[in-house]
Amino acid sequence: MAGDEFTVLLTDVHGRESVETAVAKIRKLMSCPVKLGRRAFHCSFRYGTWLYPVGRNPAHWVQKRAGDH
């Protein structure tokens, strides 16, 4: 089954630890079952992380490279 793709842009990041903390929170939220009526569905997701280069315009850099992968 195919899924949708989403991007999460974090601001005020001070290194890898900030990203790992945010990812842990997202993973915790995504591990909760989705309830529809009497049924509960468990979702899964994959993720990747990266930090944009310092000194570049992050929005421009992300948009330019979004189609590269």
Contacts in CASP RR format, 6 or more apart in sequence:
PFRMAT RR
TARGET T0000
AUTHOR 0000-0000-0000
METHOD contacts of the structure
MODEL  1
MAGDEFTVLLTDVHGRESVETAVAKIRKLMSCPVKLGRRAFHCSFRYGTW
LYPVGRNPAHWVQKRAGDH
7 62 0 8 1.000
7 66 0 8 1.000
8 22 0 8 1.000
8 26 0 8 1.000
9 58 0 8 1.000
9 62 0 8 1.000
10 18 0 8 1.000
10 19 0 8 1.000
10 22 0 8 1.000
12 18 0 8 1.000
13 19 0 8 1.000
13 51 0 8 1.000
15 51 0 8 1.000
16 51 0 8 1.000
19 49 0 8 1.000
19 51 0 8 1.000
23 47 0 8 1.000
23 49 0 8 1.000
26 47 0 8 1.000
30 43 0 8 1.000
30 44 0 8 1.000
30 45 0 8 1.000
31 42 0 8 1.000
33 40 0 8 1.000
33 41 0 8 1.000
33 42 0 8 1.000
33 43 0 8 1.000
34 40 0 8 1.000
34 41 0 8 1.000
34 42 0 8 1.000
34 43 0 8 1.000
35 41 0 8 1.000
52 58 0 8 1.000
52 61 0 8 1.000
52 62 0 8 1.000
53 61 0 8 1.000
END
